């Protein structure tokens, strides 16, 4: 038989031998008391999170004219007793911003148990007749609402050419210059706080704008000096009895010192 060759020292890997005989390291064991303490802390935190301490007890709204607090709560699914921490305020704000009347919304947590719904609303500046109803328009030309009656104290605008609309979007018209005229005049009316005079505007011809107040037709001409013409119109109309019919020509005047012509209709 063939003899087995004895291993020489060259055949032995000393590092492997040392590793073989080296005792294995023991893994550090976390004491059970620490694990138990951590679990108790987590459970206590969860219990506190879901405790009545974080329940909504008061809800109020600020800077809103179009909505009641209950209407806003219904839209975002918020009610007394809901958990303030778990309620998704960011999602609720995004939901409210989809409303045409709402430009911005913030839900503010007043520690410990109050939610404040703070809004920045869009304001109606004019109305436009549409198929027996009225579109409520804001300062940008956006359609905020459609109602059966025109808003009191705001201009009613004739002469815009459009076939339809989308609620919450800017009214798409064929005669954009007329829409621009409407928005500018409505801003002048708002700036001068002219709310006691019911004004019906016709902006079909931007260079030949007319208004009807009571039974008087007012000739306003183009947009030149319109910021003087509108307040002057309101001031003059206060001196004309509501039952009087006629034409008031303000197309070429800019102040009360100019000659104002009122022609009665028989």
C-alpha positions as CSV (number, residue, x, y, z in Angstrom):
1,X,0.0,0.0,0.0
2,X,1.0,3.5,-0.6
3,X,2.2,5.4,2.5
4,X,0.5,8.6,3.6
5,X,2.8,11.6,3.5
6,X,3.1,13.3,6.8
7,X,2.1,17.0,6.8
8,X,5.0,19.3,7.2
9,X,4.8,22.7,8.8
10,X,4.7,24.2,5.4
11,X,1.5,22.4,4.7
12,X,-0.3,23.9,7.7
13,X,-2.0,27.3,7.5
14,X,-1.4,28.7,10.9
15,X,-4.1,31.4,10.6
16,X,-6.7,28.8,9.8
17,X,-5.7,26.7,12.7
18,X,-5.8,29.6,15.0
19,X,-9.3,30.5,13.8
20,X,-10.4,27.0,14.3
21,X,-9.3,26.9,17.9
22,X,-10.4,30.5,18.8
23,X,-13.5,30.5,20.8
24,X,-16.6,32.0,19.1
25,X,-17.7,35.5,20.3
26,X,-20.8,35.6,22.3
27,X,-23.6,37.9,21.1
28,X,-24.6,40.6,23.5
29,X,-28.0,39.9,24.9
30,X,-30.3,42.8,25.6
31,X,-31.7,42.4,29.1
32,X,-35.3,41.5,29.1
33,X,-36.1,44.3,31.5
34,X,-35.0,46.9,28.8
35,X,-37.2,45.2,26.1
36,X,-40.1,45.2,28.5
37,X,-39.6,48.9,29.3
38,X,-39.4,49.8,25.6
39,X,-42.7,48.0,24.9
40,X,-44.4,49.7,27.8
41,X,-43.2,53.1,26.5
42,X,-44.6,52.4,23.0
43,X,-47.9,51.2,24.4
44,X,-48.2,54.2,26.7
45,X,-47.5,56.5,23.8
46,X,-50.1,54.8,21.7
47,X,-52.6,55.0,24.5
48,X,-52.0,58.7,25.0
49,X,-52.2,59.3,21.2
50,X,-55.6,57.8,21.0
51,X,-56.8,59.2,24.3
52,X,-59.6,61.8,24.6
53,X,-56.8,64.4,25.2
54,X,-56.4,64.8,21.4
55,X,-60.1,64.7,20.6
56,X,-61.5,67.7,18.8
57,X,-63.8,69.6,21.1
58,X,-64.2,73.0,19.3
59,X,-64.3,73.8,15.6
60,X,-64.7,77.4,14.3
61,X,-64.2,79.1,11.0
62,X,-62.6,82.5,10.2
63,X,-62.9,85.0,7.3
64,X,-65.8,83.2,5.6
65,X,-69.0,84.7,4.2
66,X,-70.1,82.0,1.9
67,X,-69.9,79.0,4.2
68,X,-71.0,78.1,7.7
69,X,-68.7,76.1,10.0
70,X,-70.9,73.1,9.7
71,X,-70.9,73.2,5.9
72,X,-67.1,73.3,5.9
73,X,-66.9,70.4,8.3
74,X,-69.2,68.3,6.2
75,X,-67.0,68.9,3.1
76,X,-63.8,67.8,4.8
77,X,-65.3,65.1,7.1
78,X,-64.4,66.7,10.3
79,X,-66.5,66.3,13.5
80,X,-66.1,66.9,17.2
81,X,-64.5,63.9,18.8
82,X,-62.1,63.2,15.9
83,X,-58.5,62.7,16.7
84,X,-56.6,65.9,16.0
85,X,-53.2,64.1,15.4
86,X,-54.6,61.5,13.0
87,X,-56.9,63.9,11.0
88,X,-55.3,64.7,7.6
89,X,-55.3,68.5,7.7
90,X,-53.3,68.8,4.4
91,X,-55.9,66.7,2.5
92,X,-58.7,68.7,4.0
93,X,-57.1,72.0,2.9
94,X,-56.7,70.6,-0.7
95,X,-60.4,69.6,-0.6
96,X,-61.5,73.1,0.4
97,X,-59.4,74.7,-2.3
98,X,-61.4,72.9,-4.9
99,X,-64.4,75.0,-4.0
100,X,-64.8,77.9,-6.6
101,X,-65.4,80.4,-3.8
102,X,-62.2,79.4,-1.8
103,X,-58.9,80.8,-2.9
104,X,-56.9,79.4,0.0
105,X,-57.7,77.3,3.1
106,X,-55.7,76.6,6.3
107,X,-56.6,74.3,9.2
108,X,-55.0,75.5,12.3
109,X,-54.6,73.4,15.5
110,X,-55.0,75.5,18.6
111,X,-53.6,73.3,21.3
112,X,-55.0,71.2,22.9
113,X,-58.5,70.6,21.4
114,X,-59.5,73.3,18.9
115,X,-59.4,73.3,15.1
116,X,-59.7,76.7,13.2
117,X,-60.7,76.6,9.6
118,X,-59.3,79.9,8.1
119,X,-60.3,80.8,4.5
120,X,-59.4,83.3,1.9
121,X,-62.5,83.7,-0.2
122,X,-63.0,84.9,-3.7
123,X,-65.5,87.7,-4.0
124,X,-68.3,88.1,-6.5
125,X,-67.8,91.4,-8.5
126,X,-70.4,91.1,-11.3
127,X,-73.1,88.9,-12.7
128,X,-73.8,87.8,-16.3
129,X,-77.2,86.6,-17.6
130,X,-77.2,83.0,-18.8
131,X,-80.3,81.0,-20.0
132,X,-82.6,82.6,-17.4
133,X,-80.0,82.4,-14.6
134,X,-77.0,84.5,-13.6
135,X,-73.3,83.6,-13.5
136,X,-71.5,85.1,-10.5
137,X,-68.1,86.4,-11.7
138,X,-65.0,87.3,-9.6
139,X,-62.3,89.9,-10.2
140,X,-60.5,87.5,-12.5
141,X,-63.5,86.6,-14.6
142,X,-63.9,83.2,-12.9
143,X,-67.4,81.7,-12.6
144,X,-68.0,81.2,-8.9
145,X,-71.6,80.3,-8.9
146,X,-74.9,80.2,-10.9
147,X,-78.1,81.5,-9.3
148,X,-81.7,82.3,-10.2
149,X,-81.3,85.9,-9.1
150,X,-78.6,88.6,-9.7
151,X,-76.6,89.7,-6.7
152,X,-77.7,93.0,-5.2
153,X,-75.4,96.0,-5.5
154,X,-73.2,94.5,-8.2
155,X,-73.2,95.3,-11.9
156,X,-75.2,93.1,-14.3
157,X,-73.2,92.8,-17.5
158,X,-74.6,92.4,-21.0
159,X,-72.7,92.0,-24.2
160,X,-70.4,89.0,-23.5
161,X,-70.3,86.4,-26.2
162,X,-69.9,82.8,-24.9
163,X,-71.6,79.5,-25.4
164,X,-71.0,77.8,-22.1
165,X,-69.0,77.9,-18.9
166,X,-67.2,75.7,-16.3
167,X,-67.8,76.4,-12.7
168,X,-64.6,77.5,-11.0
169,X,-62.9,78.5,-14.2
170,X,-62.4,81.8,-16.0
171,X,-65.3,82.5,-18.4
172,X,-64.2,81.8,-22.0
173,X,-65.6,84.5,-24.2
174,X,-65.3,85.3,-27.9
175,X,-64.9,89.0,-27.3
176,X,-62.1,89.1,-24.7
177,X,-61.8,92.9,-24.9
178,X,-65.3,93.2,-23.6
179,X,-64.5,90.8,-20.7
180,X,-61.5,93.0,-19.8
181,X,-63.7,96.1,-19.9
182,X,-66.2,94.4,-17.5
183,X,-63.5,93.5,-15.0
184,X,-62.0,96.9,-15.0
185,X,-65.3,98.7,-14.5
186,X,-66.4,96.2,-11.8
187,X,-63.1,97.0,-9.9
188,X,-63.8,100.7,-10.2
189,X,-67.3,100.2,-8.8
190,X,-65.9,98.1,-5.9
191,X,-63.1,100.7,-5.2
192,X,-65.7,103.5,-5.0
193,X,-68.1,101.3,-2.9
194,X,-71.0,102.0,-5.3
195,X,-73.5,99.6,-4.0
196,X,-76.7,101.7,-3.7
197,X,-77.1,102.1,-7.5
198,X,-78.2,99.1,-9.5
199,X,-76.0,99.3,-12.6
200,X,-76.6,97.2,-15.8
201,X,-73.6,97.5,-18.1
202,X,-73.4,96.7,-21.8
203,X,-69.8,96.0,-22.9
204,X,-70.5,94.6,-26.4
205,X,-68.6,97.6,-27.9
206,X,-65.6,98.4,-25.7
207,X,-65.4,101.9,-27.3
208,X,-69.1,102.6,-26.8
209,X,-69.9,101.3,-23.3
210,X,-73.4,102.1,-21.9
211,X,-75.0,101.6,-18.5
212,X,-78.6,101.5,-17.4
213,X,-79.4,102.9,-14.0
214,X,-83.1,102.8,-13.0
215,X,-84.7,104.1,-16.2
216,X,-81.8,106.2,-17.4
217,X,-79.3,105.2,-20.1
218,X,-75.8,106.4,-19.4
219,X,-73.4,106.8,-22.2
220,X,-69.9,106.1,-21.0
221,X,-67.9,105.9,-24.2
222,X,-64.5,104.2,-24.1
223,X,-62.4,103.3,-21.1
224,X,-60.6,106.6,-21.1
225,X,-61.1,108.3,-17.7
226,X,-63.5,105.6,-16.6
227,X,-62.3,105.9,-13.0
228,X,-63.8,109.4,-13.0
229,X,-66.9,108.6,-15.1
230,X,-68.2,105.9,-12.8
231,X,-68.2,107.9,-9.5
232,X,-69.6,110.8,-11.5
233,X,-72.4,108.6,-12.8
234,X,-73.3,107.5,-9.3
235,X,-73.3,111.1,-8.0
236,X,-75.5,112.4,-10.8
237,X,-78.0,109.5,-10.5
238,X,-78.6,110.4,-6.9
239,X,-80.1,113.7,-8.1
240,X,-82.4,112.1,-10.7
241,X,-85.7,110.7,-9.4
242,X,-86.0,106.9,-10.0
243,X,-89.2,107.4,-12.1
244,X,-87.5,109.8,-14.6
245,X,-86.6,108.4,-18.0
246,X,-83.8,109.7,-20.2
247,X,-80.2,109.7,-21.4
248,X,-77.2,110.9,-19.5
249,X,-74.1,111.5,-21.6
250,X,-70.9,111.2,-19.7
251,X,-68.8,110.0,-22.7
252,X,-66.7,113.1,-22.8
253,X,-66.7,114.4,-19.2
254,X,-64.2,113.6,-16.5
255,X,-65.5,115.6,-13.5
256,X,-68.6,117.3,-12.1
257,X,-67.3,120.7,-13.3
258,X,-67.7,119.6,-16.9
259,X,-71.0,120.2,-18.6
260,X,-73.3,117.2,-18.0
261,X,-76.2,116.7,-20.3
262,X,-79.3,114.8,-19.3
263,X,-82.0,114.5,-21.9
264,X,-85.5,113.5,-20.7
265,X,-87.5,111.0,-22.7
266,X,-91.2,111.8,-23.1
